[in-house]
Amino acid sequence: MLARGSSDRRGNGEDALGPWSGLVNRGPLSPFAQTVLPILGAGSLILAWQVLLPLAGVPAYIVPTPIAIAGVFARNGSLLLSNLWPTAIEAFSGFLLGNLAAVLLAIVFVHSRTLQAAYFPVVLFFNTIPVLALAPVVILIFGLGMLPKIVIAAVICFFPTLINMIRGLESASPSEHELFRVLSATRWEIFWRLRLPRALPMLFASLRIASATAVIGAIVGEWIGSDKGLGALIIQATFNYQSDRLYAAIVLSSLLSIGLFMTVVAAERWSVRYR
């Protein structure tokens, strides 16, 4: 009776939705749907942007249409690409440097409570400094080349990865540690076979976030002091009221973040397959 009643209520709820009942998620989506639906969603938003904004009377110098932005890629593709490469190098280098430093420091902190108690509050203090306040200091120290942008991108990536990596390395239960001690496992074997596999899910979650923040850090560094890169192009387009070029640079920055994100996803799938 209870099962039949619950199924009747579920059926009545779906009937009440009427024509929208097909949108109710009743199970996992197929791989094809997971691929096509985001494309359709993005396409519908772009179409609405293209059609509705001119009808609403929004000036093109404030929000250009997608066709106008695509025209910038066609006319100024070489300019955009020449500014993409410095930002890509800075973001990718900062991503590697910041996350590698975070992973190594997390390993040190997990194996030395004394060092963690002494230096973790210092790391926490530096994390409270806004990146816009820290960027001029970094540029004063390292100059106006690529290095300060790499450092800023690394700093932004560093702290979330450090926190998640420490939590992941410490997530193994006491009984699991006791089992490894009974088996006479060395500290290296405990790390490689117990701590690291436990930490990988949290590590890759942090890397996904860092794939976007690394690009943000590189662009912020270019805002403060640079004549090339997507950040510099955004500033120049803003002050010259070139809204179509501004939006094209923003789209290119987003595509760069998506590229880093997909690289992390591919690395995560590879590690799961061969772990």
SVG drawing of the C-alpha trace seen along z (x, -y; Angstrom):
<svg xmlns="http://www.w3.org/2000/svg" viewBox="-2 -56 65 63">
<polyline fill="none" stroke="black" stroke-width="0.4" points="0.0,0.0 2.8,-2.4 4.7,-1.7 1.6,-2.1 0.7,-5.3 4.1,-6.8 4.1,-5.8 0.7,-7.4 1.9,-10.6 4.9,-10.7 2.8,-10.1 0.4,-12.8 3.2,-15.2 4.6,-14.6 1.1,-14.9 0.8,-18.3 3.9,-19.5 2.0,-19.0 4.2,-19.7 7.2,-20.4 7.3,-16.9 9.9,-15.9 12.4,-18.3 12.2,-16.4 15.4,-14.5 14.5,-10.9 17.9,-9.3 21.4,-9.8 21.9,-11.4 23.5,-9.6 27.0,-10.6 25.5,-12.0 23.1,-14.2 25.9,-15.3 27.8,-16.5 24.9,-18.1 22.9,-19.8 25.7,-22.2 26.1,-23.2 22.4,-23.7 22.3,-25.7 25.2,-28.0 23.7,-28.3 20.3,-29.4 21.9,-32.1 24.0,-33.4 21.0,-33.5 19.0,-35.4 21.9,-37.8 22.0,-38.4 18.3,-38.9 17.0,-40.4 19.6,-43.1 19.1,-45.1 15.4,-44.8 15.8,-46.1 17.7,-49.1 21.0,-48.3 23.7,-50.4 26.4,-48.4 29.2,-50.4 28.0,-48.9 27.2,-45.3 28.1,-44.3 26.3,-41.4 28.0,-38.0 28.3,-38.7 30.2,-41.9 32.5,-40.1 33.1,-37.3 34.0,-40.0 36.8,-41.1 38.2,-37.6 38.1,-37.7 39.6,-41.2 42.1,-41.2 42.9,-37.5 46.6,-38.1 46.4,-40.8 44.3,-38.6 46.6,-35.6 49.8,-37.7 48.3,-38.8 47.0,-35.4 50.4,-33.7 51.9,-35.8 48.9,-35.3 48.7,-31.6 52.4,-31.2 52.0,-33.2 48.8,-31.4 50.2,-27.9 53.5,-28.6 51.8,-30.1 49.4,-27.1 52.3,-24.7 54.4,-26.7 51.7,-27.5 50.2,-24.0 53.5,-22.3 54.6,-24.5 51.3,-23.8 51.6,-20.1 55.2,-20.0 54.4,-22.2 51.3,-20.1 53.5,-17.0 55.9,-18.8 53.1,-20.0 51.5,-16.6 54.8,-15.0 55.8,-17.7 53.2,-19.1 55.8,-21.5 56.4,-23.2 52.7,-23.2 52.0,-25.0 54.8,-27.5 54.2,-28.4 50.6,-27.7 49.4,-30.9 51.9,-32.8 50.6,-31.3 47.0,-32.1 48.0,-35.7 49.4,-36.1 46.3,-34.6 44.2,-37.4 46.0,-40.0 43.9,-41.0 45.5,-40.1 45.0,-43.7 47.0,-45.0 49.7,-42.3 50.2,-42.7 52.0,-46.1 54.4,-44.8 55.2,-41.7 55.8,-43.9 58.1,-46.2 60.1,-43.2 60.3,-41.3 60.0,-44.0 57.7,-44.3 58.5,-41.0 56.6,-37.8 57.9,-36.7 55.7,-38.9 52.6,-37.7 53.6,-34.1 54.2,-34.8 50.8,-36.4 49.1,-33.5 51.0,-31.1 50.0,-32.9 46.3,-32.7 46.5,-29.0 48.6,-28.2 46.3,-28.4 43.2,-26.4 45.4,-23.6 47.4,-23.7 44.3,-23.4 42.7,-20.6 45.9,-18.7 46.5,-18.8 42.9,-17.6 43.3,-14.9 46.6,-13.6 45.1,-13.5 41.8,-11.8 43.0,-8.2 41.4,-6.7 43.5,-5.6 42.6,-1.9 44.1,-2.2 47.3,-3.7 47.4,-0.9 47.1,1.7 50.0,0.3 52.1,0.2 51.2,3.8 52.4,4.6 55.7,2.8 55.2,0.3 57.7,-2.5 56.7,-6.2 57.2,-6.4 55.0,-3.4 52.3,-4.8 52.5,-8.1 52.5,-6.5 49.9,-3.7 47.6,-5.3 47.9,-9.1 48.3,-10.1 45.4,-8.0 43.2,-9.5 44.3,-13.0 43.9,-12.8 40.2,-13.6 40.7,-16.8 43.8,-17.7 42.0,-17.5 39.1,-19.5 41.6,-22.2 43.3,-22.0 40.0,-22.5 39.5,-25.7 43.1,-26.8 42.7,-26.4 40.4,-29.5 42.2,-31.4 45.6,-31.1 44.2,-33.0 42.7,-35.6 46.1,-36.1 47.9,-36.5 45.4,-39.0 45.5,-41.0 49.2,-41.2 49.0,-42.5 46.5,-45.1 49.1,-46.5 52.0,-46.7 52.3,-45.3 52.0,-46.3 51.1,-42.9 48.8,-40.1 45.0,-39.8 44.9,-41.9 46.7,-44.8 44.4,-44.4 41.4,-44.6 42.6,-47.8 43.5,-49.4 40.1,-48.4 38.3,-49.8 40.0,-53.2 39.6,-53.4 35.9,-52.5 36.4,-49.5 33.7,-47.4 33.8,-44.7 37.5,-44.2 37.0,-44.2 34.5,-41.4 36.6,-39.5 39.5,-39.6 37.2,-38.4 35.9,-35.5 39.5,-34.5 40.4,-34.7 37.4,-32.4 38.5,-30.0 42.0,-29.9 40.5,-29.0 38.3,-26.3 41.4,-24.8 43.3,-24.6 40.2,-23.1 39.8,-20.4 43.5,-19.6 43.0,-19.0 39.9,-16.8 41.9,-14.7 44.7,-14.3 42.2,-13.3 40.7,-10.6 44.2,-9.3 45.2,-9.1 42.0,-7.3 42.5,-4.8 46.1,-4.0 45.9,-4.4"/>
</svg>
